[in-house]
Structure formats: structure tokens, C-alpha cells
Amino acid sequence: MPTPRVKLDKQNPDIYKQFVATSVAVAAAAAAAGLDRRVVELVNLRCSQLNGCAFCLSLHHEDAITAGVTEQQIAVLPAWREAPYLYDDQTRAALELAEAVTELPGPGDANCAYERAADILDAAQIAAVTWASITMNAFNRVSIMSEYNVRPR
């Protein structure tokens, strides 16, 4: 019988509260940088897809819909590069940067992704997307390691 997973948020609630506060600060920085909430939610979804985090995918699917992301944009997200008419330049730059943060490619590939993002996003937007990606990746790891389950709706 497998050992039950420690629910990290329950084991260390003070740390988790600080983690949530960081997420709120990142969302505020993204808004202050002029990033639409739809872009941030697509970044959250893409990071969660790459990490295979079912819990975060379910949660951020709903958040994305609430923010105004279309079902078609969500459905096509794994192949966003092949659907240039569904995602504007800012979203495409954010997604490419989010993938680089999540996958941590070699320096050459990371530099290319950063340079392409810098052609579209300003410094505050690059920072916000990077922090959003880092935060989402961390939440993915908390959810996966705690084995949070997706409940049917």
C-alpha cells in the first residue's frame, strides 16, 4: 500500500499562506505591467500542461474562462505556435517565455526565447511573466507532490 502524501499546505500552513501572498503580488505586478489576465491564465495553463499538474489545469481552466479566454484557445494551447491567429503577439511572447522558464532549456535556447520576448514585452512585463511562471511551476510541484485530486464538477 502506498504511503499517503503529506498535504504541504496543511503541514505548513504559514508557509503556504506566504506562498499564496506571493501569488497575489505576482498577479498585481502583472496587472501593473499591463498584462491582461487572459495572458496570465494562459501562462498558468501552459506551465501546468508542461508539468502534468491535473489539479492546476482544472483550477486554471476555470480561471481562464472567467478571465475571457476562449475554449478554443485552451484546447489549442499545447500547439499554440501552429495557431498564430488565436493568440496575439503579447500572448505568444509570454507563452514562449513561460515555456523557457518551465523547461529550463540550454543557454542558447533560453537566450533566443528571451530575445524574442523582449521584442514584444517591456521589462515589467518580462518580469511579471517570469514571476508568474516561477510561481505556477512551484504551485504545480506542491500540487503534484501533495497528490491533490481533481474532483468532478
C-alpha positions in Angstrom: 0.0 0.0 0.0 1.5 3.4 -1.0 2.3 5.9 1.7 -0.2 8.7 1.9 1.2 12.0 0.7 1.8 14.9 3.1 -0.5 17.8 2.1 2.0 20.5 2.2 -0.5 23.3 2.7 -1.9 21.5 5.7 1.5 20.5 7.1 2.9 24.0 6.9 0.0 26.5 6.6 2.1 29.6 7.4 4.5 28.8 4.5 1.6 28.1 2.2 -0.1 31.4 3.2 3.1 33.2 2.3 3.2 31.3 -1.0 -0.4 32.5 -1.8 0.6 36.0 -0.8 3.4 35.8 -3.3 1.0 34.7 -6.0 -1.3 37.7 -5.2 1.7 40.0 -5.5 2.7 38.5 -8.8 -0.8 39.0 -10.2 -0.7 42.6 -9.1 2.7 43.1 -10.8 1.3 41.6 -14.0 -1.7 43.9 -13.9 0.5 46.9 -13.2 2.7 45.9 -16.1 -0.4 46.0 -18.4 -0.6 42.2 -18.9 -4.2 41.1 -19.5 -5.5 38.5 -17.0 -6.1 36.2 -20.0 -2.4 36.2 -20.8 -1.5 35.3 -17.2 -4.1 32.5 -17.2 -2.8 31.1 -20.4 0.7 31.1 -18.9 -0.6 29.3 -15.9 -2.3 26.7 -18.0 0.8 26.2 -20.3 3.1 25.7 -17.3 0.7 23.3 -15.8 0.4 21.4 -19.1 4.2 21.0 -19.3 4.4 19.9 -15.7 1.4 17.5 -16.0 -0.4 19.0 -13.0 -4.0 18.0 -13.3 -5.2 19.9 -10.2 -3.8 23.2 -11.5 -5.0 22.5 -15.0 -8.6 22.1 -13.7 -8.3 25.2 -11.5 -6.8 27.5 -14.1 -9.1 26.3 -16.8 -12.0 27.8 -14.8 -10.0 30.9 -14.0 -9.1 31.3 -17.7 -12.7 31.1 -18.8 -13.7 33.6 -16.1 -10.9 35.9 -17.5 -12.3 35.7 -21.0 -10.0 33.0 -22.6 -12.0 31.0 -25.2 -12.4 27.3 -25.1 -10.7 27.2 -28.5 -7.6 28.9 -27.1 -7.5 26.5 -24.2 -8.0 23.4 -26.5 -5.2 24.5 -28.9 -2.8 25.7 -26.2 -0.4 22.7 -26.5 0.1 23.7 -30.1 -0.1 27.5 -29.8 2.8 28.0 -32.2 0.7 26.5 -35.0 -2.3 28.8 -34.3 -1.0 32.3 -34.8 -4.5 33.8 -35.3 -5.7 32.6 -31.9 -3.0 34.3 -29.8 -1.8 37.9 -30.1 1.9 38.8 -30.1 2.0 39.6 -26.4 0.4 36.3 -25.6 2.8 34.4 -27.9 5.8 36.1 -26.3 4.5 35.3 -22.8 3.9 31.7 -23.7 7.4 31.3 -25.2 9.0 32.8 -22.1 6.9 30.7 -19.8 8.0 27.6 -21.6 11.6 28.6 -21.3 11.2 29.2 -17.5 9.4 25.8 -17.1 11.6 23.6 -19.3 14.9 25.4 -18.5 16.5 24.8 -21.9 20.2 25.3 -22.5 21.5 28.8 -22.5 21.2 29.2 -26.3 17.6 28.3 -26.5 16.8 30.3 -23.3 18.5 33.3 -24.8 16.5 33.0 -28.0 13.3 32.8 -26.2 14.2 35.8 -24.0 15.3 37.9 -27.0 12.0 37.1 -28.9 10.0 38.0 -25.8 12.0 41.3 -25.3 11.0 42.3 -28.9 7.3 42.4 -27.7 7.3 42.7 -23.9 8.8 45.5 -21.8 10.9 44.9 -18.7 8.0 45.0 -16.3 6.1 42.5 -18.5 9.1 40.2 -18.8 9.5 40.2 -15.0 5.8 39.6 -14.5 5.6 36.7 -16.9 8.8 35.2 -15.4 7.5 35.5 -11.9 4.1 34.1 -12.9 5.8 31.2 -14.5 8.1 30.6 -11.5 5.1 30.8 -9.1 2.9 28.5 -11.3 5.7 25.9 -11.5 6.1 26.0 -7.7 2.3 25.5 -7.2 2.4 22.6 -9.7 5.1 21.0 -7.6 3.1 21.5 -4.4 0.0 20.0 -6.0 1.8 17.1 -7.6 3.9 16.2 -4.5 0.8 16.5 -2.3 -1.3 14.5 -4.8 -4.1 17.0 -4.9 -7.0 15.3 -6.6 -9.3 16.8 -9.3 -12.9 16.4 -8.3 -15.6 16.1 -10.9 -17.8 19.2 -11.2 
